[in-house]
Amino acid sequence: MGLLESVRSEIVSGYGSEYYGPDRQRFLTVKPLTQPYGHPRRSAFRQPIFEAQLREGLARYPHVETRFQCKAEGFEEFPDRVHIGLRQADGGTDRVEADFMIGCDGSWSIDARKPRI
Ligand SMILES: Cc1cc2nc3c(=O)[nH]c(=O)nc-3n(C[C@H](O)[C@H](O)[C@H](O)COP(=O)(O)OP(=O)(O)OC[C@H]3O[C@@H](n4cnc5c(N)ncnc54)[C@H](O)[C@@H]3O)c2cc1C
């Protein structure tokens, strides 16, 4: 995404952890050493800083519009496009039309088998 330098300046890269029980005995050491994707497997970040870096990264693209306080309630697929129904925080609705939709709405994802608007 072209954000490596920005992100790397704020993370603890490639850190390890040791876990101790009530008996003060170490029961687990986690220290990944491999870099299968060219970067440490495990790095710590502060979420508000990371999210700001992502938002600044998006701001590089004038055609990207970011909406918060806005819920995708359903969608309808067509051969060449998708319609997405949105509910805004004030209760109002809106509809977005796009060539494709990427679902990244976590474990409570709207059911892709029952598309609806
Ligand atoms: C307490 C805790 C600690 C964790 N610690 C770690 C850790 O140290 N390291 C690690 O790698 N993982 C950790 N995880 C797991 C990690 O948080 C998840 O695996 C990861 O966040 C999943 O990412 P995601 O993008 O799939 O979903 P999410 O992070 O859940 O993102 C989904 C987003 O979609 C939004 N959304 C949902 N439905 C809609 C809708 N209808 N319309 C619009 N927006 C919608 C949600 O508001 C949310 O912002 C932790 C999880 C928890 C709960």
The ligand as a Gaussian input file, in Angstrom:
#p B3LYP/6-31G(d) Opt

LIG

0 1
 C       -9.740000      -8.305000      22.564000
 C       -9.140000      -8.697000      21.222000
 C       -7.750000      -8.673000      21.077000
 C       -7.171000      -9.029000      19.862000
 N       -5.816000      -8.980000      19.759000
 C       -5.229000      -9.290000      18.596000
 C       -3.819000      -9.196000      18.442000
 O       -3.083000      -8.827000      19.361000
 N       -3.280000      -9.528000      17.235000
 C       -4.073000      -9.926000      16.186000
 O       -3.521000     -10.200000      15.116000
 N       -5.407000     -10.025000      16.310000
 C       -6.014000      -9.720000      17.478000
 N       -7.366000      -9.821000      17.607000
 C       -8.153000     -10.304000      16.463000
 C       -8.345000      -9.189000      15.463000
 O       -8.876000      -8.052000      16.133000
 C       -9.337000      -9.675000      14.401000
 O       -8.896000     -10.893000      13.848000
 C       -9.409000      -8.620000      13.289000
 O       -9.795000      -7.374000      13.810000
 C      -10.430000      -9.050000      12.227000
 O      -10.368000      -8.055000      11.205000
 P      -11.549000      -7.831000      10.218000
 O      -11.163000      -6.660000       9.370000
 O      -11.903000      -9.124000       9.561000
 O      -12.832000      -7.443000      11.102000
 P      -13.056000      -6.248000      12.131000
 O      -11.794000      -5.748000      12.724000
 O      -14.146000      -6.747000      13.035000
 O      -13.603000      -5.064000      11.215000
 C      -14.906000      -5.078000      10.667000
 C      -15.384000      -3.637000      10.539000
 O      -16.568000      -3.610000       9.758000
 C      -17.524000      -2.785000      10.391000
 N      -18.844000      -3.278000      10.000000
 C      -19.453000      -4.435000      10.373000
 N      -20.657000      -4.561000       9.788000
 C      -20.812000      -3.458000       9.011000
 C      -21.847000      -2.987000       8.145000
 N      -22.979000      -3.701000       7.945000
 N      -21.700000      -1.799000       7.513000
 C      -20.562000      -1.069000       7.683000
 N      -19.531000      -1.456000       8.476000
 C      -19.661000      -2.629000       9.136000
 C      -17.263000      -2.918000      11.884000
 O      -17.775000      -1.780000      12.570000
 C      -15.724000      -2.980000      11.881000
 O      -15.159000      -1.692000      11.909000
 C       -7.991000      -9.451000      18.791000
 C       -9.385000      -9.463000      18.940000
 C       -9.965000      -9.084000      20.131000
 C      -11.485000      -9.081000      20.266000

